[in-house]
Structure formats: C-alpha cells, structure tokens
C-alpha cells in the first residue's frame, strides 16, 4: 500500500468517510425504535442412574428443539395473549387474519435450541420496552408450567438460566456507524487507487466552503 498516496489523498478519504457517516446517520434516524429481551432456559430431565449420557444428550436436544418450535405456533400465541400475563393482543392481530398474526408473532419471538445442551435461547423484539420483557417472561412461564402438553416425555423440568435482559435492539447505533466506516474506508481506498490523478480528488472550496466534485 502506497503510504504517500494515502497521505496525499487524505482529503478525499475524509470526504468519502463523511458521506458514509451521514448515510449511516440518516438510516439510523429512519429505523424504528425497538427493544430486545434476551433470556435462556434449560430443559432438565430427571433420569435414572446409569442412563447412557449420549442417549440423554439426544433426548435433551430433541425436547429443546420441540419446545423451541412450539413457541412460534399460533396455539402458543393464543396461550400467551389469553393468559393474565400481560401480553397485548392488539399489537399482533391484523384483522381476523390468523396467518398474518402468527407471522408477526414469529418475528417478535424467536427461539433457538443450542445443540444437545438442552438450552433454549429466547429473543423477543418489540417497540415497547415493557412488553418485550412481559412477552419473554410469558414464554418462560408457559413453557415451565405447560411444557408437558407439547411433548411425550416424563420427569421434565424447565429452569431459568438467564432472566430477560432488555436492551435497545434497533437502531443499533454502534453497528450502523461501524459498518458505515468500514464501507467508507474500503470505498475510499478503491477510489484513490483506481483514480490516483489529482483531477479526481474531492476537495472543499476554500472560498465558499463547498464540496468540489472531481472533473
């Protein structure tokens, strides 16, 4: 990399970076404000001594996958909004369209089973901070109290590993600006090495303080 060229073109690099930072600012301002509530639960089985550890691991994996998929169903949604846990129905329901309601529930509540550990990660995204936490707690309570309705296993218990931690999910300001700077740096490097001639430089007019485009 030609260090002298980078120093010589520092004005062009700075202007390109500023442009991308401004774009990131506009994108950030246009993104809706949403909060995320992340939590983890553990599927625990009370098994007899001497059970093959491999069989137990596969059983844990099976149960955690089943329960994580159940959360995204319309029947689970109905349990959540019909309970007295505080989940607001009006946010999800679009007319009487069950398919659209379920789709919005899936986008709001995402679950992931972590391999054969029996751990289920719950991630709730909602524009209301309180509702994000309420929904995360509702998902846990339904799984903890009614999980036996969704599987055929015996002696299964749901335990909390991490209680819901609420934080701002969108816009992700650090990520937005980090991506903008990275793209800005790569774009500026490509530009100055592709067009090293002085006539292609971006610069500010000293008289009017305006941006002068390359000819």
C-alpha positions in Angstrom: 0.0 0.0 0.0 1.4 3.4 -1.0 1.5 5.4 2.2 2.5 8.6 0.4 -0.6 8.3 -1.8 -2.8 7.9 1.3 -1.4 11.0 2.9 -1.7 12.9 -0.3 -5.4 11.8 -0.8 -6.4 12.3 2.9 -8.9 15.0 2.0 -10.7 12.7 -0.5 -10.7 9.9 2.0 -12.1 12.1 4.7 -14.9 13.4 2.5 -15.9 9.9 1.4 -15.9 8.8 5.1 -18.1 11.8 6.0 -20.6 10.9 3.2 -20.9 7.3 4.5 -21.3 8.5 8.1 -24.1 10.9 7.0 -25.8 8.0 5.2 -25.5 5.9 8.4 -27.0 8.8 10.4 -30.0 9.0 8.1 -30.5 5.3 8.1 -30.3 5.2 11.9 -32.9 8.0 12.2 -35.3 6.2 9.9 -35.1 2.9 11.7 -37.9 2.3 14.2 -37.0 2.1 17.8 -37.3 -1.4 19.2 -36.2 -3.2 22.3 -34.9 -6.7 22.7 -35.4 -9.1 25.7 -33.0 -12.0 25.7 -33.2 -14.9 28.1 -32.1 -18.6 28.3 -33.9 -21.6 29.8 -32.7 -25.1 30.4 -34.6 -28.4 29.8 -33.7 -30.8 32.6 -34.7 -34.4 32.8 -34.8 -36.5 36.0 -33.4 -39.7 34.6 -32.4 -43.0 36.4 -28.8 -43.5 37.3 -26.7 -45.3 34.7 -28.5 -44.0 31.6 -26.3 -43.7 28.6 -25.0 -40.0 28.5 -25.3 -40.0 24.7 -28.9 -41.0 24.8 -29.6 -38.3 27.4 -27.9 -35.7 25.3 -30.0 -36.7 22.3 -33.2 -36.6 24.4 -32.3 -33.1 25.6 -31.7 -32.0 22.1 -35.0 -33.4 20.9 -37.0 -31.8 23.7 -35.4 -28.4 23.4 -35.9 -28.4 19.6 -39.6 -29.4 20.0 -40.3 -26.8 22.7 -38.4 -24.0 20.7 -40.6 -24.7 17.6 -43.8 -24.9 19.6 -43.3 -21.3 20.8 -43.7 -20.0 17.2 -47.1 -21.6 16.7 -50.5 -19.9 16.8 -51.6 -22.2 19.6 -48.8 -21.0 21.8 -49.5 -17.4 20.8 -53.1 -17.8 21.9 -52.0 -19.2 25.3 -49.8 -16.1 25.8 -52.4 -13.5 24.9 -55.3 -15.3 26.5 -53.5 -15.5 29.9 -53.3 -12.9 32.6 -49.6 -12.4 31.9 -50.0 -9.0 30.3 -49.2 -9.8 26.6 -51.2 -7.3 24.5 -53.2 -8.9 21.7 -53.8 -5.7 19.7 -50.1 -5.4 18.7 -50.2 -8.8 16.9 -53.6 -9.1 15.4 -54.2 -7.8 11.9 -58.0 -8.0 11.3 -59.0 -11.6 11.6 -56.1 -13.0 9.6 -54.6 -15.8 11.7 -51.7 -16.3 9.2 -50.6 -12.7 9.4 -51.0 -12.7 13.2 -48.9 -15.8 13.6 -46.2 -14.4 11.2 -45.9 -11.2 13.3 -45.7 -13.4 16.5 -42.8 -15.3 14.9 -41.0 -12.1 14.0 -41.5 -10.9 17.6 -40.5 -14.0 19.4 -37.5 -16.0 18.1 -36.3 -19.2 19.9 -33.2 -21.3 19.3 -32.2 -24.7 20.7 -28.5 -24.9 21.4 -27.3 -28.3 20.2 -27.6 -31.2 22.7 -27.3 -28.9 25.8 -31.0 -28.6 26.4 -30.6 -24.8 26.4 -33.2 -22.7 24.6 -32.4 -19.1 23.8 -35.4 -16.7 23.7 -35.2 -13.4 21.9 -38.1 -11.0 21.9 -38.1 -7.8 19.9 -40.9 -5.2 20.5 -41.3 -1.4 20.2 -42.4 -1.2 23.8 -39.7 -2.0 26.4 -42.2 -3.2 29.0 -44.0 -5.5 26.5 -40.7 -7.0 25.4 -39.9 -8.1 28.9 -43.5 -9.2 29.5 -43.6 -11.4 26.5 -40.2 -13.0 27.4 -41.5 -13.8 30.9 -44.8 -15.2 29.4 -42.9 -17.5 27.1 -40.9 -18.9 30.0 -43.9 -19.3 32.3 -46.0 -21.1 29.7 -43.1 -23.5 28.9 -42.3 -24.0 32.6 -45.9 -24.7 33.6 -47.4 -26.4 30.5 -44.4 -27.9 28.7 -45.8 -31.5 29.2 -48.6 -30.7 26.8 -46.2 -30.3 24.0 -44.1 -33.4 24.3 -44.4 -37.0 25.5 -41.5 -37.1 27.9 -41.7 -37.7 31.6 -39.9 -36.1 34.5 -39.0 -33.0 32.5 -38.4 -29.6 34.2 -37.8 -26.1 32.8 -35.3 -23.9 34.6 -34.2 -20.3 34.1 -30.5 -19.8 33.2 -30.7 -16.1 32.3 -33.7 -13.9 33.2 -34.8 -11.5 30.4 -32.3 -8.7 29.9 -33.8 -5.8 28.0 -31.8 -3.5 25.8 -32.3 -1.4 22.7 -32.3 -3.7 19.7 -33.0 -1.2 16.9 -31.5 1.0 15.7 -28.1 -0.5 16.6 -26.1 2.7 16.5 -22.6 1.3 17.1 -23.1 -1.4 14.4 -24.6 1.1 11.9 -21.7 3.5 12.2 -19.1 0.8 12.3 -20.4 -0.7 9.0 -20.5 2.8 7.5 -16.9 3.5 8.5 -15.7 0.1 7.1 -17.5 0.6 3.8 -16.3 4.2 3.7 -12.7 3.1 4.2 -12.9 0.3 1.6 -14.6 2.6 -0.9 -12.1 5.4 -0.4 -9.2 3.1 -0.8 -10.7 1.6 -4.0 -11.4 5.1 -5.4 -8.0 6.7 -4.8 -6.0 3.7 -6.1 -8.4 3.4 -9.1 -8.2 7.2 -9.8 -4.9 8.5 -8.4 -4.8 11.5 -10.6 -5.3 14.9 -8.9 -8.2 15.8 -11.1 -10.2 13.0 -9.5 -9.8 14.4 -6.0 -12.7 15.5 -3.8 -12.0 18.7 -2.0 -13.6 21.7 -0.3 -13.6 25.1 -1.9 -11.7 27.5 0.4 -13.8 30.5 -0.8 -17.3 29.1 -0.3 -16.5 26.0 1.8 -18.4 23.9 -0.8 -17.6 20.4 -1.9 -15.9 20.4 -5.3 -16.6 17.3 -7.3 -13.8 15.7 -9.5 -13.9 16.7 -13.1 
